[in-house]
Amino acid sequence: MTTFTIIGTGTMANAIGGVLAEGGSSVSYVAKDQVGEAPLAGDVVVLAVPFPAVDSILAAYGDAFDGKVVVDITNPLDFETFDSLVVPAGSSATAEIQVKIPHARVLKAFNTTFAATLASKKVGDAPTTVLVAGDSSDAKSALIAAIEAGGVGAIDAGSLARAHELEAIGFAQLTLAVSEKLPWTGGFAVAR
Ligand SMILES: NC(=O)c1ccc[n+]([C@@H]2O[C@H](COP(=O)([O-])OP(=O)(O)OC[C@H]3O[C@@H](n4cnc5c(N)ncnc54)[C@H](OP(=O)(O)O)[C@@H]3O)[C@@H](O)[C@H]2O)c1
């Protein structure tokens, strides 16, 4: 059984935690006012927070991230303009996080699936599929197995470098939903 600590108690934290718990994983949560104080009990830590909150969380826990699998779910948009990402061109939030916690194995996941589609397990009429990127095959396999056990599809989308493309997909999907061209219960699905 994989043990998860989810930092954040918002929409995505609950949707992700629901899937993982349904699959039999142990899930604990760290609320905003517990950051740095509540232990990172899980082998896998999910950062279910806005991208601008990540730095302060990394600083609060420091080397407590060593040896952990860390899942970055963020879409690092400029939410003032909805017209760009705030990470360096060609890079990704995930790559930036990996540099800051080099002794953790950082994965990108869940950024291309709206919360409602994790809860319903459907994107429109299609099954929901989580795309997972990172450099550790073992970490990706464990996360994918935990997601699938919860009844949601998951695919290994490649190395940490693919986080850049996943963030581009998340960016495009988010702008479509914000402009009401896609419902929050829909989005991009994987047909296979
Ligand atoms: N919603 C989606 O469908 C969706 C889909 C894909 C990816 N994402 C990504 O998922 C992440 C979470 O989104 P969400 O929709 O779940 O947002 P949300 O409902 O607003 O939840 C955000 C959570 O982060 C906490 N938080 C905010 N600032 C923090 C800080 N400085 N330190 C610690 N915790 C902090 C919030 O605590 P308080 O409530 O106490 O402020 C809340 O628990 C974002 O990066 C977003 O881009 C969202």
The ligand as an ORCA input file, in Angstrom:
! r2SCAN-3c Opt
* xyz 0 1
  N      -9.159     22.724     -9.788
  C      -8.782     21.993    -10.818
  O      -9.632     21.407    -11.561
  C      -7.319     21.802    -11.123
  C      -6.959     20.930    -12.161
  C      -5.606     20.681    -12.410
  C      -4.638     21.283    -11.625
  N      -5.018     22.150    -10.644
  C      -3.949     22.736     -9.802
  O      -4.135     22.213     -8.506
  C      -3.647     23.137     -7.529
  C      -4.739     23.324     -6.467
  O      -5.891     23.844     -7.101
  P      -7.323     23.773     -6.388
  O      -8.310     23.989     -7.475
  O      -7.423     22.581     -5.510
  O      -7.254     25.082     -5.492
  P      -8.036     25.389     -4.130
  O      -9.338     24.670     -4.090
  O      -8.036     26.873     -4.012
  O      -7.098     24.765     -3.000
  C      -5.807     25.271     -2.776
  C      -5.277     24.712     -1.462
  O      -3.966     25.245     -1.284
  C      -3.905     25.849      0.020
  N      -2.915     26.918      0.017
  C      -2.988     28.128     -0.596
  N      -1.868     28.846     -0.337
  C      -1.092     28.073      0.454
  C       0.174     28.268      1.073
  N       0.880     29.402      0.904
  N       0.677     27.248      1.826
  C      -0.015     26.107      1.980
  N      -1.219     25.869      1.439
  C      -1.748     26.842      0.673
  C      -5.301     26.348      0.263
  O      -5.499     26.590      1.647
  P      -6.647     27.651      2.123
  O      -7.929     27.166      1.523
  O      -6.597     27.559      3.607
  O      -6.230     28.985      1.564
  C      -6.107     25.160     -0.258
  O      -6.146     24.122      0.688
  C      -3.281     24.412     -8.293
  O      -1.885     24.456     -8.489
  C      -3.993     24.250     -9.642
  O      -3.300     24.901    -10.696
  C      -6.329     22.430    -10.374
*
